[in-house]
């Protein structure tokens, strides 16, 4: 007899920072009893990251298992190509019923991307109106974050976000009930994507009051003077309209309190889903995965929201729970949400098409003990608000390397310096390719010619008083390199599971050479920059045209036929039969269960 395929319930929170949660920090004041229970009995990844710290790019990477530059996931108005395989495609191909409830930030005509059923609309627009514009970096676009979410933080009766998540959870519960009533012979993959605890920082009294007597801590890594921030953070401060301003402590505490309350709200909603699984018996054969799209700085380093590679912004919660299928454990290796597609596929027994591109690595070896490569590497690319060139991140072992062609590099020993206060390579000259090649000869493609050594100048460029200002990469007339430094154009290397070993010594010079070499051999950053610019220009033109005359609307509209709901439309059959099929457990089944008779 064939083994019954497991159901998959994938629950997502939006902007939930892993370092703040009690499942990763036992001293956390945030109350998440349901997540804590799942963590106690599940596989918890303590060092999980998003691959692009912005909503849409992170989600597109998560569903596709590919880095942003490979699928055009540049910003919150990016269009994921309809022919990009997602985990929903793979599982649906394997016989799963795939459904999505909630936010996924799809833009463009395809609003399903493999999901057979979409239970709700999205919370954000599906058009190209939120494209970033690198051609006009001094213009702060009106849809960018500002500090109103912090200044107005506090208790509420209702918000757009509450309206949305209430519908998401209700429709998700109904989906699970419908599954046991209508599709018991078919496995499901249900993705439930809430918008909380994403700003605005506002929550109902029920959850706000849970933190009445809680000492809401200020950020552990407090504000850094504007002029001492790294260039990307300086651009972000201008982007969120915080440059040259200070946030009052009471507003910081209010925002953090509302955020904590929103995390508890998310946890309560998770509890509702768990209760349905238990009541319907679906918990017997359902794998639960919980994660987020990115985190929230919440005032750490004086920054807010996301859009950077620091821990609060980039590190996400991730756990898998199915106590009858795998044992509880903690995993310390670095993994990412890009690994979810191959993981879901392997857990569901869905074979991947090996000829198709895939950057993620299955986490099944960590979860079930299955044979296969294990990764300890996360790659990230960010091309959204606050950038003028791709911002790359490599997380491997204890280190995190952050690199852009227009900014000095940053390297942190996250194990020893979890708040990332000490940039190990501050002021070090950028090595030549020839120098870095000596660290690992086999990693550098033979056809790549070395560049001249590049040095970071004594005085770093500071953004102007206009938002997003940043130097544009230049090369001297004689061909020699000058700051901001250029990058070569080699081919990319494959999977994060395949990489050269870290230098045995912790020498910052050798580490810089090691990571710089990998960046310059793995990415053609000038080509990526040009691809981003081309995409931005195309989308701006198309959007400006489609808002003229009769607007082109791509936003998803759930299809509901009221005439077929409840007991309306007797074409469904005899009234007693309609009532019977809507009841769970069925009367005959319940009687049989009580008597031990099979039906």
N, C-alpha and C positions, 0 to 999 in steps of 0.2 A: 504494500500500500504506500502510495507516494506521500511524503511528508507535506503537511499543509503549510503553505507559505505564510510567513508572518505578516501581519498588518504593520504599518508604520504610521505613527502619529508624530508629526514634526511640528513642534511649537516654537515660534520665534517671538522674541521681544525686540523692541526697537530702542536702540541707544542705551542698552543696559551694560554698564561697565563692570566687568568681572572683578577687578580689584576691590570693589566696594561691597561685594556680596558675602554673606556668611558662609556660603558653600566653599568660598576660597579664603575667607578671613574670619576666623571664629570670633574676633573682637568686634565685628561689624554690628552696628545697631539696627540694620535693616532686617525687618521681620519677614522671612520667607519660609514658613514651616513646610509647605508642600515641596518646594525645591530642595530643602534640606533633607526631606525624607527620600526623595528620588536620588539625591547624591549619596546618601548612606547605603542604598541598595544598588547603585548603578556604577557605571564607569565614568569617572570625572576626569576631564582633561584640564589640568591646572595651568596650562600654557597654550591656550587656543587664541587665535587671532583672526580678524577679518583680513581680507587681501586688498581692500581699498576702503578707507575710513569715511565713507559717505553712503547714503542709503541705497540709491539705485545701483551704482557700480558694485558695491558689496554684494547685493542680492543677485546681480547678473552673474558674478563670479561664482557665487554659491550654487545657483541652479545649473550652471554649465560646467563647472570644474576647470575653467580656463581663466587666465589672467586678463585684466581689463584691456590691455593693448591688443590682445588677440581677437577680441569680440567687440571692440569699439565702446566699451563701458567706461566712458570718460567722465561723465557728470550726471546730474539728476534729470537731464533731458536726453540721455542717450537712448538709442534704439537698438535693442538686442535683435540681431538678425533672426528672422523666423526659421531659418534652416540650421540654427545652432542647437545641437542636441542638449537636452536638459535631463535631470534625473526623472522628471515627469514623463518624458518620452521613453526613456529606457524601461521604467517600471510599467508604463501603460502597454508597451510592446510585449512585456512579459505576462500580461493578463491582469494587471492591477487596475482598479478604478482609482484614478488620480483626481484629487480635488484640492482647491485652494480657497481658503476663507481669509480675507483681510488684505493687508498691504503687501504689494510686491513691486510697485513703482515701475511697471512696464510702460514704456512709451512707444508710440507708433501703432500701426494697424493690428499687429498680433498682440492680443491681450490675454492669451492663454498659454502659449509656449509649452504645450504638451499636457496641460491639465485638462482632463475631460470635462470637468465641471468647475465653475467658479461661482462660489456661493454668495459673494458680496461684490460691491463695487470697490474701487481703490479709494484711498483718502486723498491722494494727490493727482494732479492732472496727467493725462496720457499724451500731451502734445510736446512740442519742442521749445516751449516758452522759457524754460529754466536753463537754457544752455549758457555755459561759461564763455566769455569773450576775451581771448588772449590778444586780440588785435587792438583792444582799447583797455589796457590794464588800469588806467587811471579812473575809469568810471565804475562806481560802486552800483551794482544792479539792485533794483528795488526789491527783488525777492530774497536777497541774502539775509541771513540771520542778523538780528540786532539784539540789543540788550533788554528789550521790552519784556521778554520771558522772565528775566531775573527781577527787573524792577516791579513787575506785576505779580510775582509769585505769591501764592497763598491758597486758601480754601475756596471752593466754588460749589455751586449747585449743579451746573452742567457746562460742558464744553463740546466742541466738535469732536475732539478725541474720545471723550466718553461715549458720545452717540455712536461713533464708529466701532469701538471695541465691544460695546454691548451687543451690537448686531453681529459682529464677528463670532463672539462666544455663543450667542443663541443659535446662529446658523450652524456652527460647528457641532453643538450638542444635537441639533436636529439631524444633522448628517449621520452621526453615530447611531442615533435611534433608527433612522431609515435603513442604515446598513444591516442591522440585525433583523429588521422586518422584511427587507427586500433582496439583500445581496449576500446572504451568508456563505454562498459557495465561491465568492470572489474576494480576494484580498484587496485591501484598500491602502492607499497612501494619502493621508489627509494632512495638508499643511495649514496650520493655524497661525496667522501672522498679525499680532497686535501692534498698535502704534505706540502704546505706553512702554516705558516711561519717558519717551521722547518729549522734549519741550513743546508747548509752554508748560512751565512748572506750576501746575494747578491740579488739585485733587479734592474730592468730596470730603465733607467733615468726617464721615465714617472712617476714612483712612488717615486723614490729616490728624485727627484727634488721637490716633494710636501713638503718635510721637509727641504728645503734650508734655510728658515728663522725661523725655529723652534729651540728653545733651547732644545737640546737633553739632558735630565738630566742624571747624573750619578746615580748609584744604591743608593736608600735611606738607605739601610743597607749595608754599605761599607765592604771592605775586612776585614776578621778576620785573625790575624796572624796564620800561619799554626799550631803552637804548641797549640793554644787556641781553635782550631776547635774541634768539637766532633769527636770520632773515625771514624764514618761512613763518615763524610765529609772529614776527612784526607785521607781515602782510595779513595774517589772520586777524590780528587786533584791529587793523584798518577795515578788514572785511566785515567784522561783526560790530563795527562802530564803537570800539573800546579804546582806540589809540589815544593816549593822553588823558584818559579818564580813570577814576578809581571807583570800584564798586563798594558801597557801604556794607559793613559786616552784617547788619541785620538783614539786608537783601540777600546776601550770600547764604546765610543760614536758612532763610525762608525758602530759597530755591532748592537747597539741599533737602530740607524737610519735605517739601512737596515731591521731590524726586524719590525720596525714601518711601513716601506714602504711595507713589505710583508703582514702585517695585512691589509693594505689598498687594496692591490692586491686581497687578499681573499675576502674582502668586495665587491670589484668591481665585482668579479665573482659571488658572491651571488646576486648582483643586476641583472646580466644577467639571472640567473635562475628565479628570481622574475618577470622579464619582460616577459619571456616565459609563466609563469603561468598566468599572466594578459592577454596577447595577445590571449591565447587559451581558456580562461575562466576557467582554472583549479583552479585558486585561489579561486573560489566559494566553493570548497569542498576539499581543501587540507590543512592538518595540517603540518606546518613547524616546525621542531625541529632543533636547532643548538647547537652544543657542540664541545668539543675537546677531544683528547686522554690524554693529560697531558699538563703541562706548560713548562716554560723555566726560569731558574734562572737569566740569562742575567747579571751576575756579582753580584747579591745580595749575601751578605755574602762571596763574593769572589768565588762563585760557578757558574758554567755554565751548560747549557742544563737541564737535569732533574735528575732522579735516586735518589731522596730524597723526604722526606715528608714535606718540608717547603712549604709555601703558593704558591710562584711563580711556583714551580715545580708541585704541586699536585692539586691546585685549577683550575677548568676549567669553561669556560662560559657555561651556559645552559639556553635555552629559548624555549618556545612553542608558536607558533603564529597561531591562527585561529580565528580572531575577531568575526566571525559569530557563533562560537561554544562556546567560553568561553571569560570571561572578562579579561582585563589587570590587573595584580597585581604583587607585589614583594613577594617572599617567602624567609624568612630568615633562615628557618630550614636547617640543614645539610642533603644533599642528595648526590647521586653519580650516575655515568654512569652505574653502575650495576643495577640501578632501571629502566633502559630503556626497557628491555625486557617485564617485567610485565606491564609497562606503555603503550607501543605500543599495546600489546595484549588487554588491557582493552579498549583503545581508538578505536581499530578496532573491538571490540566485539568478540575476539578470546579467547575461554576458555582455561585456563591453565590445564595441567594434574597435579592434586594435589599430586599424588604419586611420582612425579619426583622432584629431589632436585632443590631448587631455593633459593638464598640468597637475591636477590633484592626485593624491595617493590614497588608496583605501586604508582606512583605520581599523579594518577588521582584525589585523594581527594584534592590535592593542585590545580590541573589544572581546573577541572570541578566541584569540590564540591561533587564528588561522595562519597558515604559511604565507609569506609574502614580504616584500620590502617594508621596512619601517622608516618613517621620515622623522627627522628632528629639525627640519628646515621649513621656514615660511617665507615666501616671496610676496612682496606687496608693491603695488603701483597706485599712485594717486595723481590725478590730473584735474581735480575739481576746483572749487573756490579756494582762493589764496595761492594758487600756483600760476606760473608762467612757463613752466617746463615740467616734465615728469619728475615726480618725487618718489624715489625707489627705497624700499626697505628690505633688508635681509635679516631674519631672526634665526640664529643657529646656535645651539649649545647655550652658553650663558650670555652671548653677545647679541646686540642689535645694531645694525649698520644702516644709516640713513644718508641718502645721496641724491643730489640734484646737480645738473651741470651749471646752475647759476648760484649755488650756495656752497659754503664750506661743508665738508662731510661731518657727520656726527657718529660716534661709536660709544655705546654704553655697555658696561658689564651689568646686566640686569640682575644677575644673582647677587652681586655685592652691592649694587646701587639701584634698588628697585624704584626709586623716585627720579632716576636719571638726572642727577645733579652734576655729574662729572663727565664731560665729553673727553674721552681718552685721547682723541686725536686733535684736540683744539690747537690750532697754530702749526700743526705738522704740515710739511710740504706734501703735495700729492705726488706719489711715485710715478715714474715712467712705467710703461708696460714692460719694458725690458727688466726693470728692477723687480717688479712683482712676478714676472715670469720665473725668476730664479727661485721663488718660493714653491712653485709647483709647476714644473715644466710640462707635465702631461696635460694640464688643464687648459693651456693656452693653445688655440688653433695655430697650426704652423703658418698659415697664410696671413696671420695678423702681424703687421709691422708695428714695432714699438713707437710710441710718441716721445717727444722731448719731455723731460721732467717738468712738472707744473707746481708752482708754489702758491700758497694762499698769501695774499698781500697782508702787510702789517695792519692796514686799516680796511675793515670790511665795509662793503657798500651798505648803506642804510636806506630803507624805503623813504621816499619823499612823503610830504604831508598828504598827498593824494592817495586814495586806496589802491592797493595792488601794485604800486610802483615797484619795479625791480629791474636790475640791469639785464639787457638782452645779450645772449652769448655772442662773443666776437672772436675773430681770429685776425692776428696782425697781417699786414700786407705781405710780409716776407714769409708767411706760412707758419711762423712760430706761434706757440700757444700763449694766450694771455687770459687772465681771469676776467669773466667767468670761463672756466676751462671747458673745452669741447670734448666729445667722446668719439671713439672710433666706430666703425660700422661692421662688426663681425656678425656671423650667424649666431642664433641662440643655442643654448645647450638644453638638453631635455630635463625631465622630471626632477622635482625637489628631492627625491629619494637618492639621486645620484649627484654627489658633490665631493670635492676633495676635503680631506680632514683638516680641521682647524690647526694652526700652528701650535706646537706643544708649549711654547713659551707664551706668556701674556704680554710680550713686548708690543706696545701700541704701534710702533713703526711697522713691524712685521704683520700685525693684524690689519693695519690700513692697507698695506700692499696686497694682502690676501683678499680682502673684500673688494678693493678697488679693481683688482684683476677680474674677479667674478662679475662685477657689474659691467665692466667694459667688454667682456666676452659674451655675456648672456644677452645684453640688450644693445640694440642700435637706437640710442636715445634721440638722436637727431631725426631719424625716420619716424619714431613714435611722436615726436613733437610736431612734425609736419603732418602726420596723420590726424593728430588732434585738431590742429588748425583747420585742416580741410573739412573735417567733420563739423566743427563749430560753424564754419562759414556756410556749409550746405544747409545745416539745420536752421540757422538764422534766416536764410533766404526763404526756405520752405515755410517756416512759421510766419514770416511777414506776409507771405502770399495767402496762406490758408486762413488768416484772420480777417481777410478782406471778403466782402460779400457774405455769402452763406458760410459760416464757419465749418471747418472739417472737424468732427468730433470723433475721437478714438476711445474715449473713456468707456470702460466696460459697464454694461447694463445687464444685471442678472435677469435671466428669463424665468418669469413666474406666471403661470396660468391660474388665476384665482378660481376659474370655473372647475378646476380639478382638485381643489383643496378640500380637506375635511370630508364632509358627507355630501358636498354639492356634486351635481351631475351624476344622475343615477345610471348613466351609460357605463359606469365602472362596475356595475353588477348589483346584485341583491344587497339591500341595506345591511342585513346581518353579516354578509360576507365582507362588506366594506369595513364594518366595525371590527370584524375578526382580524383582518390583515393589518389593522392599525394598532392592535393591542399587543403589548409585549410584557411578560411572556404570554404566548397564546394560551387560551383556556385549556385546550387539550394537552398542550405541552406541559403546562404547569401541573395538571392532574397526573400526567404520566410520570413526571419527575417525582411527585410525591409518592406514587405507587411503585416506582422503579420499573415501569413498563416502557419499552422503547416504542416511539411513534415515528 
